[in-house]
Every structure is written in C-alpha cells, then in structure tokens.
Amino acid sequence: MNIAFIPRFLERRISLDLDEGGKILILYGPRQVGKTTLINRLISQKPSMKTLYLTGDDPADRHDLEGRNGTALARLVAGYDCLVIDEAQRIPGIGLILKLLHDTHPELRIVATGSSSFELASKTAEPLTGRSRIFILYPIAIAELAELYDSRELQRTLPDYLVFGLYPEVRMALGRDAKRRALKAVTEAYLYKDVIEFGGIKHANRIHDLLRLLAFQVGSEVSIAEVASSLGLSRDTVDRYINILEKAFVLFRVRGYSRNLRKEVTKMDKIFFYDVGVRNMVIGNLAEPELRDDTVRLWENFLIAERRKVLEYREAWAQTWFWRLRTGAELDYVEEENGTLRGFEFKYGNKIPRAPSAWEATYPGSTFTPVNHANWLDFVLGKDIALLGPPQRL
C-alpha cells in the first residue's frame, strides 16, 4: 500500500483555497500522518506556481525567517507565487511573520503546517485573526481507503486496522514485525517527542503512565481525580496533561449527553485515542482481536475515531456525546445534527441490540441504530442514517 496514492479528503478543499488565495492556509496534524506528502502532491499539480519550501526543522530556514523585517522577507519571497513552511511551530514569532507576509504580499499563497496545534495555534491565533483557514489532517480514514478498496477488502483487513491502526507509515509496512516496528516509532519517536517538547513536560514517564491508565479505561467514564491519585499528581496537572495530549492529536474527549441533569450522567468524560494502534502500543498489546479481553472497548474506540474523522472532513455540524442514566441504561454514541438526535450502540460481531426503553421514553422522535460487523462500514463512511440500518424509528 503506497500512501502517496491514497486520496486524502482534504486535498480538494485545500487545492480550491490555494487557487482562490486570500487566506493563509494552516494544516495541523500529528507527525507522520502525511501533511508534507499532501502539500507536495498539491503543489506538484500546479506546475505554474513557483513555490519556496522552508521547514522549521532546518536551522538555516529558521534563520531566514526569524526576526526578519518586511524588507528582508520581501527579498526572501521575491519571484515566488507560493510559500510553504513545514513544522512552522518551531519558528519563533511565526504568527507575526505570517501576518507581515500576508499584509505586504497579498498575492502570495502561504501554507503553514504544524504537528502540534497547542504551539502553532498559540503563536498564530491573534496575529492571524481573519487571515487564515485551518485544516486538520488525521491518520488515514477508512473513508479514504474506501476510495481505493471495495467493501470486501476493507472487511477482510478490519482485524489489522483494529490492532495496528491507520498511521501511513504503519499501513505501508509489510508483515506484523514491520508494522510493530513502525508503530513503535510513531508512538515513541514522533508522538512523545512533540508532547514532551512543546507541552513543557519534564518527565516522559508521567505522560506514559497517564496514557496507559487512559488506554485501559477506553470506553469507560474517566475520573480525573482517581487518575491523579493513581499517578501522585494534582488534578490540575492531569487536566493540563490531557489538554496537551488533545492538542497533540493523541486523545479526544466525548462528554455525556443530557437534557435532564437529574437523571443523566454528565460529570465525567470518556477519553478515546485518535489511533487505536497507538493505544495498543501504549499498553503493549498487539494481539489479534479474537485473542484479546478488551476487544469491545477497542471496537468502540475505533468506530468513534473513524466517525470523528469523516464528520470533520465532510464539515458536518453534528455534535457528539455518549448517553447514560444513573439507572445504568446507556448508549455508546449520540449525534445531534439539525435538530435530529441519533443514538448508536456498538456490538463486536453480529448481535443486534434493541434500543433502551429509557432512550425511547426520554427522547421520542430520535433514532436508534446498532452498529456491528454487518454495517460498520456505513457508519465510518458517514453515509446517511437511513442507509445505516434500517434504523429503528422511536
């Protein structure tokens, strides 16, 4: 599998904005998800656009940009139609540099990429207000693979996705040993590097211990106080670490849904990994799904992460939650879009659960859809809810 030829949903959107001009394009995403590959592919399709490439990883490139005035920057970009700055978060003052370039050279197309949104966003938010358009590139989405492979192939490869995840480097590797080595490199060399370097975290073992605790609790509500106690850290510190991990595109939170605070549980979030392969590497378990005791939790994480990707890429306005009553009635996942409330329950295998009676009683007019091996592809491809079923109208 060659990642260079896997179509990325963002390609067309960024290409159109690049043609139109007028905005600085900022592409976020963790290391090794294909940001540079995507931008290079876009630029290669525009041969008439003369492009200057700089990277924050190169000290010489940083020197060419850092602390420069308008005259020096004008000389730097003279004769170019487009400026691409990779790993822009490493360049001091990048926000003001981009603002100056945009304001003095409005005809210049500018693309900046960053592997840590908490660093680049903090440097660009105020200077680039109204001047930028932001995109997020995630690990490969199943919906992107569906552009190349039919449903039978995706179904056949599902166990491998659940174990090794969807980072490009991992998907290109051939054989379990090669995938394991690639996933280890992604998790340790790239992921931890950004989190520790840009998050101001002095001890890597703290992040590793936190990730392990959260990885084992995937699918369950997480008590920050209990996690803090287990790690010997303050609640505020754990909250800060989780916030850093969110902005580094390692984790995301899903909150409890409620319109009736007395009955519904909303105080604790569920926390999931953007990539289940990273989650599995953190806990040191790369066993096949049928040999695991956490397959149900792994399945839930996989489905929610894939759904999140496709909603983001298709610019859907759906809000997402889980739902649980104090009595124990629950749904794994809830979406609300344009006034329509949709509930989902995930089952690994072919079981078809019934909607909780409390869901029907509390939210008449909502829908309920079980997601299992028979229809998981429809769910992660983001097809219309009417195709996900048939859904049960409550």
Sequence and secondary structure as in RCSB ss.txt:
>XXXX:A:sequence
MNIAFIPRFLERRISLDLDEGGKILILYGPRQVGKTTLINRLISQKPSMKTLYLTGDDPADRHDLEGRNGTALAR
LVAGYDCLVIDEAQRIPGIGLILKLLHDTHPELRIVATGSSSFELASKTAEPLTGRSRIFILYPIAIAELAELYD
SRELQRTLPDYLVFGLYPEVRMALGRDAKRRALKAVTEAYLYKDVIEFGGIKHANRIHDLLRLLAFQVGSEVSIA
EVASSLGLSRDTVDRYINILEKAFVLFRVRGYSRNLRKEVTKMDKIFFYDVGVRNMVIGNLAEPELRDDTVRLWE
NFLIAERRKVLEYREAWAQTWFWRLRTGAELDYVEEENGTLRGFEFKYGNKIPRAPSAWEATYPGSTFTPVNHAN
WLDFVLGKDIALLGPPQRL
>XXXX:A:secstr
  GGGS  THHHHHHHHHHH SSEEEEE  TTSSHHHHHHHHHHT TTS EEEEETTSHHHHHHHTT  HHHHHH
HHTT SEEEEETGGGSTTHHHHHHHHHHH TTSEEEEEES HHHHHHHHTTTTTTTEEEEE  S  HHHHTTTS 
HHHHHHHHHHHHHH   HHHHH  SHHHHHHHHHHIIIIIIHHHHHHHHT S HHHHHHHHHHHHHTTTSEE HH
HHHHHHT  HHHHHHHHHHHHHTTSEEEEEE  S TTTB  SSEEEEES HHHHHHHHT    GGG S HHHHHH
HHHHHHHHHHHHHTT   EEEEEEBTTS EEEEEEEETTEEEEEEE SSS      HHHHHHSTT EEEEE TTT
HHHHHHT  GGGSSS EE 
